[in-house]
Amino acid sequence: MRHAVPIGGVFGADWHPATAIAVYWVESVLLVLTTATLCALFARRTPPAEISRAGIDPGSVLVFHLGSLMVFGGFLGGVLLILAGNGHFDEPMRWDELQGGVELMLVVVGVGLVLDLWGFNRFTVASIRARVDACTVRWGLFWLLGFVGTFVIGITGRAALFFGLFSGLKITFESWATLARVFAWRSLKDRAEARS
């Protein structure tokens, strides 16, 4: 459902590509906040040693992921401002569109958090760790595309190329992780260890 907000905005409501990129960034910030919240709630019922061993300490999750997303947001915002100033966008940023996209993403992520809290008694260390890992994948994707994507925009002057590359990889990465969790697919490393 989260994927549908920016993709639907670009293809269904003719959003400015910078709006979609900004909404993706807001989504990542919101997901870090919800993941840190789930980590904090889980830490209340789990021994500290187990929390530390699993790498799901809420403070560490929040500081690393939120801090790096803020740095990335500043970097990307500066790049988009420079590109807009140099005429790489056909039109200026549509702020009302951005506000609507952020509000819709708040609702979607909020509903997801309510559903998580409703079934919170089923959460395990592994499921919380999977949430933290998903934040790490999203973080890596942002930084990779932040550098590659801005290079693509700078050369071609087309922000839509960045958005297309970013949305395609994001959906692939996140959908693959969800399918792997649902069907209990194991990594090559886990399979090799099982054979040993």
N, C-alpha and C positions, 0 to 999 in steps of 0.2 A: 504493500500500500504506500509506503514512504517513497518508493521509486516513482510512483505515478504522479506525485505532486510536481516536481520540476519537469519531468518528461511531458506530462500532460500540459503543463504551463507553456512549454516551448512549442509543442506540436499542436495543441488544442486551443491555446489562448494567445499564441504568437508572442510569448514572452521574449524580452531582450535576453540574449545569452548570458550576459553578466548577472541578470536577475537569477537565472537558474543556478549559476555557479555559487552565488551568494546564499541561495536557499539550501544548497547542498552543504555549505559550510555551517550554516545555522543548524541543520539537521545533525551534523557531526557533534557540534557543541551540546545540543540537547541530549544526544545519545550518551555522551560522556557523563553528563550530569545524572541521567537516569541510571547508568551503570554504576557510578559511584554511590548513588543512593541505595541501589540493591546490594552493593558490597557492604555498605555501612549496616544495613538491616541484617544481612547475613552474618556479619561479624559479631552481632549481639548474641547469636546463638551457637557460635562456633569457637573452639579454643584458639587463642591468638597464634599459637605455633602453627596450626593448620592453615590459618589465613596467610601467615607469612610465607609458609612453604609453597602455597599455591600461587602466591603473587597477586592476591586480590585485596590487599590492604586499601581501604577506600581513600585514605590520604594520598598514598603514592599514585593511585590511579588518577585521582583528580589533578594532582600537581603536574604529572608528566603529560597526560593527554590534553587537559584543558590549557595548560601553559603553552604547549607546542602549537595547539590550534590557534591560540591568540596571536602567537608570533606569525604563524602562517597567514592568518586573517589580515594582519597588518601588511605583510609582504604582498599578498594578492591584491588587497585594496590599493596599495601604492602602484602596483603594476597596472591595474585596471584604470586608475586615474591618469597615469602617464599615457597609456594607449588611447584613452578617450581624448586627452589633450592633444595628442598627435594625429587625431582624425582617423584612428583605426576602427572606430564604431560609426555606423551610418547615422546613428541618432544618440542623444544623451540617455543616461540611465533613467528608467521610469520608476520613480520612488514609490508611487502608489501600488504599482505592480509588485515591488519587493515587499512592501508592507503586507499585502494580501497573501503572498506566498509564505512569508514567515508566520503569519497568523494561522494559515492552514497547516503548516508543518507543526506548529505548537499543538494544535488539536490532534493530529495524527500520532505524534510521539506521546502526547498526554494519554490518549486512549490506550496505547500500547503499555504505558506504565501502569495504568489502572488494571489492565488484564494481568500484567506480571504480578502486581500486588495481590490480586484475587487468588492466583495460584501459587503464591510465594512458598507455601509449605512444601511444595514439590521440588523446590530448588535444591541443588546439591553443589558441592565444591566445583565439580566439573562443569555444571551449567553456568555458574557464575564466572568461572575461568573462561568459558566460551564467549561470554559477553565482553570480557576484558580483551580477549584475543580479537574479537570483531572490531573493537575500537582501535586496536593496534594495526589491523589490516587497513582500516579506513584512514588512519594516520599515515601509514606508508604510501597508500594510494594518493592521498592529497599532496604529500611532499614530492613524490615522483612526478605527478602531473603538474604540480606547481612549477617545477623547473622546466620539464619538457613542454608542457602546455604553453607557458608564457613565451618560450622560444618559438613554438609554432605560430602563436598569435603575432609575435613580433615580425616574423618573416612573411607570413601570408596576410596579416592584417584582418584575419577572419576569426572572430571569437567563437563562431559556431563550430569550427573544426575542433577547438579545445573542448567545447561542451560535448560534441559527439563522441570523441575519444574518451573523455572522462566518464560520461554516463554509461557507455558500453562496458568499459572496464569495471566500473562500480557495480553495475548490475551482475556482471559475470562473477566477480569476486564474492559479493554478498550472497548471491543465489547459490553458488557452489558451496559455500560454508553452511548455509541452511540445509541444503540437500544432504551434505555429508553428516550433519547432526541428526537429521530425521532418519536416514537410512543406516546410520552407524558405520559409515565408510571409514576405513582406517588409512592412515598415511603409509607410504612405502616403508618408512622407518619402523612404524608400529608392526607392519606385516613381517619385516625382517626379524624384529625382536621376537615375535611370536613363533617363528620357525626355528629360532636358536634354542 
